């Protein structure tokens, strides 16, 4: 973890956003979408069009019999703030000796501060792998497992995974990375394109997507 750049790092916030104006589009009917994070407005199933195209490219890169299973895409700023606040409160209760700054940094391992959150731009997607019949594959932890719940196994490069889980993570990473997405290394399921973290990771001069209303 020492070499991981957290999304709360000031270098991420310093990346400028040059909004390209792409619309948020409903990806249902284009990719397999799971409903566990569904909201009444259907926001969870929306992404920027450029990200959708890259996910379709990634799907084509997977071996026969493997499918991407999208769990959550766009998230409103209000929803993002609620998730950050809830996890921060859990950390404060578990680690009362931590300072507010340490709590904020620890929280950013699992959920982005709203001011830099790629989900609010429609630029990030939480997803996993499944079979053609929709059966989820072993990825080592459940999607959205916290570092505390998983003993750190949620980190993409975590040690101690089964050979099967490691193989599946490599398949997912090869397909998504080959299509131009970047992973947040503390969450094997979180991938993005066009946001500030993507820009920092790839050396892009600016982010393409900023926060949007659905």
Secondary structure, DSSP 8 states (H G I E B T S, - for coil): -TT---TTSHHHHTS-B------EEE-BTTB-B--TT--TT-GGGEEEHHHHHHHHHHHHHS-TTEEEEEEE----HHHHHHHHHHHHHHHHHH-TTS-HHHHHHHHTTTS--GGG-GGGGT-EEEEEEEETT--B---SS-TT--HHHHTTTTSTT-SS--HHHHHHHHHHHHHHHHTT-EE-TT-TTEEESSSHHHHHHHT-SSBS------
